[in-house]
Amino acid sequence: MKAAGVIRAGAPVRCDQLAAVRFSYVGFDGAVHDDGEIIVMAAVAQPVREIFDTLRRRRFPLARARSIEHYRGDDAASMADNNTSGFNDRPLTGGGLPSLHAYGLAIDINPLQNPYIAFDRDGLARYSPPQGARFANRRNDRPGKPCRPGMAEDVVTLFAQHGFTVWGGDWDAPIDYQHFQVDRPLAQRLAQLPESAARDLFERERLRGNANGRDKDRSKLDAGKTCMPAKTQ
């Protein structure tokens, strides 16, 4: 990852704190693909695997899922390719603190269907990727309009149940529909711990959050109202 420019000196985590999670997924073509890979903090690898296994069983489609190494750490290129991704040692968009991606504790899904939206001083919305502007209207039950699979609203509960309790679609500005993460204070604690201790802490916080109702049912998917790609024959 260092050679690809994905992790640099001073990153919040070391290479040995990361793990590759490989999985199968349903594409927008309705077929099952076996080339899914996402890099995350090793302490959360099992919950992340469970997320993607559940997405496959529910036939929630992903365009592709490649390690950010494939794009040499270029987040814009990854988004333009509609790539689902995890770890990337970079600052928050706009600069400042490290992104939660730099901890391996954030996941972006289907950036085209779930764009990042920033607002200029004059209130003009800027979409990343730009083609995501056609998904500005987030309703999927519009009269006379086809259902659009792959939208993040369908899986908010699933991510929360597995410890990724922060969804960028809840933010006011910017809005980041593709983005799921753990909260920053927890990420900072996890980064300082050995893997086994970090794994135990994450599981305790996940269970505590679920008991406190942070995983409340907000997903259309759980209500049976989402749309899925047709199965291929």
C-alpha positions as CSV (number, residue, x, y, z in Angstrom):
1,M,0.0,0.0,0.0
2,K,2.9,2.3,0.6
3,A,4.2,1.8,-2.9
4,A,0.7,2.7,-4.3
5,G,0.6,5.9,-2.2
6,V,-2.4,4.6,-0.2
7,I,-0.7,4.9,3.2
8,R,2.0,7.3,4.3
9,A,4.1,8.1,7.3
10,G,2.0,9.5,10.1
11,A,-1.2,7.6,9.1
12,P,-3.5,7.0,12.1
13,V,-3.0,3.2,11.7
14,R,-0.2,0.9,10.5
15,C,-0.4,-1.6,7.7
16,D,-0.4,-4.4,10.2
17,Q,-3.6,-3.0,11.7
18,L,-5.5,-3.5,8.4
19,A,-7.1,-6.5,6.8
20,A,-8.5,-7.3,3.3
21,V,-12.0,-8.6,3.4
22,R,-12.9,-10.5,0.3
23,F,-16.5,-11.3,-0.6
24,S,-19.0,-12.0,-3.4
25,Y,-21.7,-9.5,-4.3
26,V,-24.6,-9.1,-6.7
27,G,-23.9,-6.6,-9.5
28,F,-26.3,-4.3,-11.2
29,D,-26.4,-6.9,-13.9
30,G,-28.1,-9.3,-11.5
31,A,-25.1,-11.7,-11.5
32,V,-23.0,-12.8,-8.6
33,H,-19.4,-11.5,-8.8
34,D,-16.6,-13.1,-6.7
35,D,-14.0,-10.3,-6.9
36,G,-15.1,-8.1,-4.0
37,E,-12.4,-6.7,-1.8
38,I,-12.3,-4.0,0.8
39,I,-9.6,-2.9,3.2
40,V,-10.6,-2.1,6.8
41,M,-9.2,-2.1,10.3
42,A,-8.5,-5.7,11.2
43,A,-10.5,-5.4,14.4
44,V,-13.7,-4.9,12.4
45,A,-13.1,-7.3,9.6
46,Q,-15.7,-9.9,10.8
47,P,-18.6,-7.4,11.1
48,V,-17.7,-6.0,7.7
49,R,-17.7,-9.4,6.2
50,E,-21.1,-10.0,7.7
51,I,-22.4,-6.7,6.2
52,F,-21.3,-7.7,2.7
53,D,-22.5,-11.3,3.1
54,T,-25.9,-9.9,4.1
55,L,-25.9,-7.5,1.1
56,R,-25.4,-10.4,-1.2
57,R,-28.1,-12.5,0.4
58,R,-30.5,-9.6,0.1
59,R,-29.4,-9.0,-3.5
60,F,-28.5,-5.4,-2.8
61,P,-26.3,-4.5,-5.8
62,L,-22.8,-3.1,-5.9
63,A,-21.2,-1.8,-9.1
64,R,-17.8,-3.0,-8.0
65,A,-15.7,-3.3,-4.9
66,R,-11.9,-2.9,-5.3
67,S,-9.2,-1.9,-2.9
68,I,-8.2,1.7,-3.2
69,E,-4.8,0.5,-4.3
70,H,-6.3,-0.2,-7.7
71,Y,-6.8,3.6,-7.9
72,R,-3.5,4.5,-6.3
73,G,-5.3,6.2,-3.5
74,D,-7.2,8.6,-5.8
75,D,-10.7,8.9,-4.2
76,A,-12.1,10.9,-7.1
77,A,-11.1,8.1,-9.5
78,S,-12.6,5.5,-7.2
79,M,-15.9,7.4,-7.1
80,A,-15.9,8.0,-10.9
81,D,-15.7,4.2,-11.3
82,N,-18.7,3.8,-8.9
83,N,-16.4,1.7,-6.6
84,T,-17.3,0.6,-3.1
85,S,-14.3,1.2,-0.9
86,G,-12.9,1.3,2.6
87,F,-9.4,2.3,3.8
88,N,-7.7,5.3,2.2
89,D,-5.1,7.4,4.1
90,R,-6.5,10.8,3.3
91,P,-7.8,13.9,5.1
92,L,-11.5,14.8,5.3
93,T,-12.7,16.2,2.0
94,G,-11.8,19.9,2.2
95,G,-8.8,19.2,4.4
96,G,-8.2,19.1,8.2
97,L,-8.4,16.0,10.3
98,P,-7.8,12.5,8.9
99,S,-10.9,11.0,7.3
100,L,-12.3,7.9,9.1
101,H,-11.3,6.1,5.9
102,A,-7.7,6.7,7.1
103,Y,-8.5,4.5,10.2
104,G,-10.1,1.8,8.0
105,L,-13.4,2.5,9.8
106,A,-15.4,4.0,7.0
107,I,-17.1,2.5,4.0
108,D,-18.4,4.2,0.8
109,I,-21.0,2.3,-1.2
110,N,-22.0,2.9,-4.8
111,P,-20.9,6.6,-5.1
112,L,-22.9,7.2,-8.3
113,Q,-26.2,6.2,-6.7
114,N,-25.1,7.8,-3.4
115,P,-23.2,11.0,-4.2
116,Y,-21.2,13.3,-1.9
117,I,-22.7,16.8,-2.0
118,A,-20.9,20.0,-1.1
119,F,-22.4,23.5,-1.1
120,D,-20.7,26.6,-2.3
121,R,-21.1,29.9,-0.4
122,D,-23.9,30.8,-2.8
123,G,-25.7,27.6,-2.0
124,L,-24.9,25.9,-5.3
125,A,-24.6,22.1,-4.8
126,R,-21.5,20.3,-6.2
127,Y,-21.9,16.5,-6.7
128,S,-19.1,14.0,-6.5
129,P,-19.1,12.1,-8.8
130,P,-20.9,14.7,-11.0
131,Q,-23.0,12.0,-12.6
132,G,-24.5,11.4,-9.2
133,A,-26.6,14.6,-9.6
134,R,-29.4,12.5,-11.2
135,F,-29.8,10.8,-7.8
136,A,-30.5,14.1,-6.0
137,N,-34.1,13.0,-5.5
138,R,-33.8,10.2,-3.0
139,R,-37.3,8.9,-3.2
140,N,-37.6,5.5,-4.7
141,D,-41.4,5.3,-4.8
142,R,-42.0,8.1,-7.3
143,P,-45.2,7.7,-9.4
144,G,-44.3,6.6,-13.0
145,K,-40.6,6.3,-12.2
146,P,-38.6,3.1,-12.2
147,C,-37.2,1.8,-9.0
148,R,-33.5,2.5,-8.5
149,P,-31.5,-0.2,-6.7
150,G,-28.3,0.4,-4.8
151,M,-29.3,3.4,-2.8
152,A,-27.8,3.7,0.7
153,E,-31.2,4.4,2.4
154,D,-31.9,0.7,2.0
155,V,-29.1,-0.4,4.3
156,V,-28.7,2.2,7.0
157,T,-30.0,-0.2,9.6
158,L,-27.8,-3.0,8.5
159,F,-24.6,-0.9,8.8
160,A,-25.7,0.4,12.2
161,Q,-26.4,-3.1,13.5
162,H,-22.8,-3.9,12.7
163,G,-21.3,-0.9,14.4
164,F,-21.2,1.7,11.6
165,T,-23.6,4.0,13.3
166,V,-22.8,7.3,11.5
167,W,-24.3,7.8,8.0
168,G,-23.3,10.8,5.9
169,G,-26.8,11.0,4.6
170,D,-27.8,12.4,8.0
171,W,-25.5,15.4,7.7
172,D,-26.6,18.9,6.7
173,A,-23.5,20.1,4.8
174,P,-21.8,18.4,3.3
175,I,-24.2,15.4,2.6
176,D,-22.4,12.1,1.9
177,Y,-25.0,9.5,1.0
178,Q,-22.4,6.8,0.2
179,H,-20.6,7.1,3.5
180,F,-20.8,4.9,6.7
181,Q,-18.4,5.1,9.6
182,V,-17.9,4.6,13.3
183,D,-17.7,7.7,15.4
184,R,-14.4,9.5,15.7
185,P,-13.8,9.1,19.4
186,L,-14.2,5.3,19.1
187,A,-12.0,5.2,16.0
188,Q,-9.2,7.0,17.9
189,R,-9.5,4.5,20.8
190,L,-9.4,1.5,18.5
191,A,-6.3,2.7,16.7
192,Q,-4.4,2.7,19.9
193,L,-5.2,-0.8,21.0
194,P,-3.8,-4.3,20.0
195,E,-6.1,-6.0,17.5
196,S,-7.7,-8.4,20.0
197,A,-8.5,-5.6,22.5
198,A,-9.8,-3.4,19.7
199,R,-12.0,-6.2,18.4
200,D,-13.4,-6.7,21.9
201,L,-14.0,-2.9,22.4
202,F,-15.8,-2.6,19.0
203,E,-18.0,-5.5,19.8
204,R,-19.0,-4.1,23.2
205,E,-19.8,-0.7,21.7
206,R,-21.7,-2.4,18.9
207,L,-23.9,-4.3,21.3
208,R,-24.3,-1.3,23.6
209,G,-25.4,0.8,20.6
210,N,-27.9,-1.8,19.5
211,A,-29.3,-2.0,23.0
212,N,-29.7,1.8,23.1
213,G,-31.6,1.8,19.9
214,R,-29.0,3.2,17.5
215,D,-29.9,0.4,15.1
216,K,-33.5,1.4,15.0
217,D,-35.2,0.4,11.7
218,R,-34.7,3.2,9.3
219,S,-34.1,1.1,6.2
220,K,-36.7,0.6,3.5
221,L,-35.0,-2.7,2.8
222,D,-36.1,-4.1,6.2
223,A,-39.6,-2.9,5.4
224,G,-39.6,-4.7,2.1
225,K,-39.8,-1.6,0.0
226,T,-36.4,-1.6,-1.7
227,C,-35.8,-2.7,-5.3
228,M,-33.3,-5.2,-6.5
229,P,-31.7,-6.0,-9.9
230,A,-33.3,-8.9,-11.7
231,K,-31.6,-12.3,-11.5
232,T,-29.7,-13.4,-14.5
233,Q,-30.6,-16.7,-16.0
